[in-house]
Amino acid sequence: MERGPLIRILKDMEGTEMELDLLISGQNDPFEIRNVEKAVELHSSHGVSIRTRQNQIWIDASLVAAAYQVRSDGH
């Protein structure tokens, strides 16, 4: 996955209760991100830094195979 779409999704999550599940290449279980406080692009071409209430997370966006989020409109 390219970093641009992922960073936009994460920035939309800042300060909300929304959750995002990422499928990482080579992993069977999704990686869940919630309570996003801040998301920024790193100097590397695919790096993303995510600060949540609980954790500081660094992701290489090129390893993300898919991202999915529960819709807020009830559908």
N, C-alpha and C positions, 0 to 999 in steps of 0.2 A: 504494500500500500504506500502511496506517496504521502509525504509528511503534511502537505498543505490541507487536504481534506480532514485528516486526523486532528490537526491542531485547531481547525475551525470547530469541529465537533466538541473538542475539549474546552475551548474558550466559551462556547455556548453553555457548557455545563457549570462554569464558574459560579459559585454561590447558590447553586440549585441542589435539589435532592436527586437529580437524575443519576442513573447508573449506566455504565458502558461496559460491555463485555468484548474483549479482544481475543481472537483466535490467533495464537502465535504458531508459526510454522514449526512442526515437529512436536507439538504439545497436543494432548488429547482434551484437556480441560481448559475452558476459557479463563482468561485473566480478567477479573472484575475491578473496575475503577469507579469510585463513588466519592462524594464530598469533595469535589475538585475546588481548590482555592485559587490556583494559578497554573497555567500551562504556557510554556515558552519554547520556542525553537532554539536548539543549540547550534553551535558553530559548525558542527559536522553536517553533512548533507541530509541525513535522515534522523538525527537525534532530536528527541523531545524530552523536556523535563516537566514533570507534573508534581505539584505539591497538593496533597490532600490533607484533610484534618488529621489523618492517621499516619501518613507516610510521605516520603519524598521518593519519587519513582523516575527512573530514566529508561526510555524506550528507544530502540532502533526501529523506526517506522517501517523500514524495508522488510522486517520479519513478521509484520502483521499481515495475516492472510485474509482476515475479515473482521468487521466490527459490527456489533448490533446493540440496539437500545430499545427498551420498551417504549411504545408510542404513548404520548401524553394525552391523546384525544379519545382514548378508550376503544379504539378499533384494533 
